[in-house]
């Protein structure tokens, strides 16, 4: 299913680096915080999205 999502992202012109899937247990709070921080830094480093807002 995620592969189909990745293909749709490419078709829509969204940078695939802006989407990430991680399986994290509810018992892994520290891991969740680490992944969220890491992904936030990655998206910030990519800069603003090139997508235009729909009317």
HELIX and SHEET records of a PDB file:
HELIX    1   1 UNK A    2  UNK A   12  1                                  11    
HELIX    2   2 UNK A   16  UNK A   18  5                                   3    
HELIX    3   3 UNK A   29  UNK A   46  1                                  18    
END                                                                             
